[in-house]
Amino acid sequence: MSNWFLRFTVFMSALVMLTTIGQTATLDDVKSRGVLNCGVNKGLPGFSAPDSKGKWTGMDVDFCRAVAAAIFGDDTKVAYTGLSASSRFGALSDGKIDLLSRNTTWTAERDSAMKLDFAGVTYYDGQAFMVRRSLGIISALQLGSSAICIQTGTTTELNVADYFRANNMQYEVVAFETGAEVVKAYDKERCDAFTADASRLYAERLGLSNPDEHVVLPEIISKEPLGPVIREGDDQWSNLIRWVHFAMVNAEEFEVTSENVEQMRASNSPAIKRLLGLEGEFGAKLGVSNDWAYNVIRLVGNYGEVFERNVGPNTPLGIARGINALWSKGGIQYAPPIR
């Protein structure tokens, strides 16, 4: 063997080793640390908000819990960091958090130029407008020449510009850096309308001085697929985050819940056996124990349970499943099989 070929072989082996290390770094770091660092919204009811005792709750918070359950078998091993729209990506890129689970829209720019990796869609949303009932406005097409409250650093600004330009309407931007500032300005009537993701409008309406005096207009002017975000280039971590969501969706489809998961371990269904880690080595391939999905369901619940508990019709937000229903029930939530 020539010296040149030997040096080349050593170089390629080292390169493969470095690549492998890079791909498994986040999961290894989380395991070594013993806690998942998860970035969430500072305060968005139904999705992520701390209560008076500092306990975080919401759909995005539950996803952080689900990832911790998959890794540790313990959903409490999460350190939450409340992030603004402008600080969320920096916190992820700088390694301050392992996972961003914060009402973040999947776009081409973010997925490519920003070195981010979107690991699925946990909530399909769309941008809408909220106005005071006293204005007598029933359609967004009546908002010409209106002042619109907008949060900077989000996809909201571009969507509004597209919508008003497409409909040949003028408008005035009243922009603020934080969501809290936007809500406060709208509540004090500094603008005619407040625009954001529809789910956020329903959540923010609860905190207004007189919630019943405000209405969310019917038009949805954009597609806002919201989901967990990680740093680009970590395949193992990306796979794990993606399959935690898929496991929760599959569990709902199979009617496996946090209440019956113990009994379902006795099921004769091969698909359920694979889901709960009773057949196959799927957990090991993801870098966790084979009962990872069982722990997720046992401690956090399936996708439907998480939705209903946090934002569903029987919560203050009162959001219908709509397109977030399972594919088999008129929605578009769909998960590949575990096999």
Rosetta blueprint (number, residue, H / E / L):
1 M L
2 S L
3 N H
4 W H
5 F H
6 L H
7 R H
8 F H
9 T H
10 V H
11 F H
12 M H
13 S H
14 A H
15 L H
16 V H
17 M H
18 L H
19 T H
20 T H
21 I H
22 G H
23 Q H
24 T H
25 A H
26 T H
27 L H
28 D H
29 D H
30 V H
31 K H
32 S H
33 R H
34 G L
35 V L
36 L E
37 N E
38 C E
39 G E
40 V E
41 N E
42 K L
43 G L
44 L E
45 P L
46 G L
47 F L
48 S E
49 A E
50 P E
51 D L
52 S L
53 K L
54 G L
55 K L
56 W E
57 T E
58 G L
59 M H
60 D H
61 V H
62 D H
63 F H
64 C H
65 R H
66 A H
67 V H
68 A H
69 A H
70 A H
71 I H
72 F H
73 G L
74 D L
75 D L
76 T L
77 K L
78 V E
79 A E
80 Y E
81 T E
82 G E
83 L E
84 S L
85 A L
86 S L
87 S L
88 R H
89 F H
90 G H
91 A H
92 L H
93 S H
94 D L
95 G L
96 K L
97 I L
98 D L
99 L E
100 L E
101 S L
102 R L
103 N L
104 T L
105 T E
106 W L
107 T L
108 A H
109 E H
110 R H
111 D H
112 S H
113 A L
114 M L
115 K L
116 L E
117 D E
118 F E
119 A L
120 G L
121 V L
122 T L
123 Y E
124 Y E
125 D E
126 G L
127 Q E
128 A E
129 F E
130 M E
131 V E
132 R E
133 R H
134 S H
135 L H
136 G L
137 I L
138 I L
139 S L
140 A H
141 L H
142 Q H
143 L L
144 G L
145 S L
146 S E
147 A E
148 I E
149 C E
150 I E
151 Q E
152 T L
153 G L
154 T L
155 T L
156 T H
157 E H
158 L H
159 N H
160 V H
161 A H
162 D H
163 Y H
164 F H
165 R H
166 A H
167 N L
168 N L
169 M L
170 Q L
171 Y E
172 E E
173 V E
174 V E
175 A E
176 F E
177 E L
178 T L
179 G H
180 A H
181 E H
182 V H
183 V H
184 K H
185 A H
186 Y H
187 D H
188 K L
189 E L
190 R L
191 C L
192 D L
193 A E
194 F E
195 T E
196 A E
197 D E
198 A H
199 S H
200 R H
201 L H
202 Y H
203 A H
204 E H
205 R H
206 L L
207 G L
208 L L
209 S L
210 N L
211 P H
212 D H
213 E H
214 H E
215 V E
216 V E
217 L L
218 P L
219 E L
220 I L
221 I L
222 S L
223 K L
224 E E
225 P E
226 L E
227 G L
228 P L
229 V E
230 I E
231 R E
232 E L
233 G L
234 D L
235 D H
236 Q H
237 W H
238 S H
239 N H
240 L H
241 I H
242 R H
243 W H
244 V H
245 H H
246 F H
247 A H
248 M H
249 V H
250 N H
251 A H
252 E H
253 E H
254 F L
255 E L
256 V L
257 T L
258 S L
259 E L
260 N L
261 V H
262 E H
263 Q H
264 M H
265 R L
266 A L
267 S L
268 N L
269 S L
270 P H
271 A H
272 I H
273 K H
274 R H
275 L H
276 L L
277 G L
278 L L
279 E L
280 G L
281 E L
282 F H
283 G H
284 A H
285 K H
286 L H
287 G L
288 V L
289 S L
290 N L
291 D L
292 W H
293 A H
294 Y H
295 N H
296 V H
297 I H
298 R H
299 L H
300 V L
301 G L
302 N L
303 Y H
304 G H
305 E H
306 V H
307 F H
308 E H
309 R H
310 N H
311 V L
312 G L
313 P L
314 N L
315 T L
316 P L
317 L L
318 G L
319 I L
320 A L
321 R L
322 G H
323 I H
324 N H
325 A L
326 L E
327 W H
328 S H
329 K H
330 G L
331 G L
332 I L
333 Q E
334 Y L
335 A L
336 P L
337 P L
338 I L
339 R L
